[in-house]
Amino acid sequence: MNRDYIDQHHIVARYLADQLSDAEREAFEAYYIEDPEMVREMEATARFKNALATLADRGELPGLIQAPPERRLWQWAALAATVAVLAVGVTYLARTPAPRPNMVAHVEALDIPVSRTVRVERMRGGVERSRDQPDVEFELPAVGTAVALQIAPDFEATPPMYRVSLRRESEIDGPALAELDRIAADDGLVTVYLDRSVLDRGDYRLTVAGAKDTDVADQRSDFRMRLR
């Protein structure tokens, strides 16, 4: 495959639209690996396509295409400028890594090992607990690891979906250090993975509530955690 064939058969656009045969795809991929200019052209085409899709989502593209001839020239100039701005934005977002979350439902999303698994539940069996005694207490693990919290809510949600948030006890009315919506329970336990980097010694409030589309959306369980 050569450049003339690529241009005449619209290979770049068809490749991005997944419309090539297996043989054409293999030949094209073998070609562009050795051609940095082709890689840049593909990136530009992909950005243009994403920008047009954004205009279509906004409902602006049909009006630009269907404009009367006397208005079309300046509108297409405006379209080109808009696409350029959107393309730059798409490129910036694509090259800017997303911040890593503080709490996740699957530890793979943190890309760090689990150093400790902690069961969080209410004291049962008539055991009395003082007002200042936490529901769970444990030592801080090493930095660069995650803590698995296996939480047993005081209620059962249908469907079994929950919300979890974590705040410092001293900042209980402030923003959450970490929170997650719609976490599925497994055998009555809601498991989340918390990045150790957001934790320090002290007291915390861990709140589990029913997800908004459950029959217990207004119920919550508050657990006090103490980290040593």
Beta strands, then each sheet from edge to edge (+ up, - down):
strand 1: 103-104
strand 2: 114-120
strand 3: 136-138
strand 4: 146-151
strand 5: 161-168
strand 6: 178-184
strand 7: 190-195
strand 8: 202-210
strand 9: 220-227
sheet 1: 1+ 7- 4+ 2+
sheet 2: 3+ 9+ 8- 5+ 6-
end
